[in-house]
Amino acid sequence: MDCLSAEDIGTLRLLYEACIPAGVLLSKADLLAEGDLHRAMRYLKQGDSELQKYFYIALGGSLGSIARYWVGTAIAGRLGTRFPYGTFVINVTACVIIGFSLELLGHHVEYNPAWRYLIPTGFIGAYSTFSTFEWETYANLRLGAFLIAGSYVGLSLLLGLIGVWCGVLLARLAP
């Protein structure tokens, strides 16, 4: 059995960090705690990692933020800003993307779980949170929880507007 030296652990850490963008799943904790070099190297090809989930969420989030800016400014540039066409288009397209991705990923468990972190959590999370609101409302309606769905919609709109108003008031009080 080959034991990992401090130098081996450093090399494996660099190798681990290089594998994340390539989509190789491994557990950093298992990798670095593993005493057998050969078994540690196998983690480069299999496993799951809490750290990688955050990487996929961050990658999707950065792409979603860029897409939100690009779509919003492109639509506003063509249609103007009197009506918030850019935000409206972003919210509606986000609803289509989240509905498609969550339904598809829910029916195809054989797909890499990284897609769930990349698309609905990361990309859509940064692109628009309105789609999450719509999905949760739809899910409650589908379950027959009409009171919950209606309460969620009504309270979200009412408290959201009150929250914006309070934020405006607080900003006006700031020096």
N, C-alpha and C positions, 0 to 999 in steps of 0.2 A: 504494500500500500504506500502510495506517495502522500506524504503529509504536506499541507499547504504552508509555505513560509510566508513571511510578511511580503516578500517580493512577489510570490505567486498570487497572493490575495490582491495586491496592487494591480497586477496584470489582469486578473479576472475582473476587477472593478472596471478597468478601462475597456475590456472586451464586452462586459455587460453594458456599459454606457454606449458602446458602438452598436450593439445589437438592438437597442430600443428603437431607433428610427427605422430599422429594417423589419420591424414587426415580429421579432423573435421573442416569444414569451418565456420568461424564466423568473424564478423567485430569488431576489437578491439576498434575502435573509437565509434561505436554504443554501444558496450558492456559497455565501461567505462562511456559513457555519459548517459546511460539509468538510470532513477530514480527508476524504479520498479524492484526489485530483481528477481521476477518471469519472467518478460519479458527479463531481462538481461541474465538469465540462458538459455532461449530459443535460444539465439544467439549461444550457444555452439553446437546446432544441425543444424543450418541453416545460410545462409548468405554467404558473400564473403569477402575476406580481401586482401587489398593491401600488407600487411606484409606477408601473407601466400604465395603470388605469389613469393616473393623474397626467401622465404624458399624453395619452390619447385625448383626454378631456381638454388639455391645454392646446394641443394641436388643432382639434376641432373648433375650440373657442377662438383661436386666432384666425382661422379661416372664416368662421362665422362672422366675426367682427369686421373683417375686411369685406366680406360679401355684403354685410348690412350697409356699410359705408358706400360701397360701389353702387348697389342697387338703389339705395335711398337718394344719392346725389344724381344718378342717371335719370331716375324717374322725375325727381324734382326739377331737374334741368329741362326736361321735355314738357312737363305738364304744369310747372309752377308750384308755388308753396301755399297758395290761399287755402286749398284743401290739402291735408297731409297725405298726398297720393303715395309718396315713397314709403312711409310707415305703413300705410294701408296695404300696399302690395307686399311688403316684407311680412306683415302679419298673416296675410292670406296664404302666401307661398310657404311660410313656415308651418302653417297648419297642414298643408298638403304633404310636406316633407316629413313631419313628425307622424302623421297618420300612416303614411306609406312605410316608413322605416320601422316603427314600433310593431305594426301588424306583420310585416315581412319577417322581422327578427323574432317575433313571438311564435311564428309558425315554422321557422327554420332554425331549430336549436343547433344544427350542425355548423352554422356560420360561426366564425371566430367571434368570441364575446367582445373583442376590441371594437367591433363596429358599433355596439350599443354605447360605448363611451365616446367614440369619435363623432357619430352623427347626432343621435337625439340629445345626448347630454352635452357634448362639447359644442358642435356646430350650431345646433338649434338653440342651445342655451345662450349663446352669444348673439345669434342672429335675431332671435325674438323669444321673449318669455310668454307672449300672448298665445302661442301655439300650445304650450304646456297647459295653460289655463283652459283652452278649448278642448284639449285631449282629456283632461280630468273631468270636465263637464260632460263630455261625450261618454266617457267610461261610466259615470254615475247614471246617466240616462239609459245606457245599455243594460245596466244592472237593475233598472226600475226604481232607482233611488231619486225620484223626481223632486222630493222636498230638499234633499241634500244638494242636488244640481241647481235648483232654483235659488236656494239660500246662498250657495257659493257664487253664482252669477250676480245676484243682487247685492250681497255684502261686498264682493270684490269691487263692483262699480262704485257703490256708495262710499265705502271706506277708502278706496283708492283716490277718489276725488277729494275726500276730506284730507287724506294724507298729503296730496299735492297742495291743497290750500294751506295746510299747516306748515309745509315746507316753505311755501312762498312767504308766509307771515314771519317765520323764523329768519329767513334770508333778509327780509326788510328790517328786522330788528338788529341785525349784525352791523357792526361799525364799518 
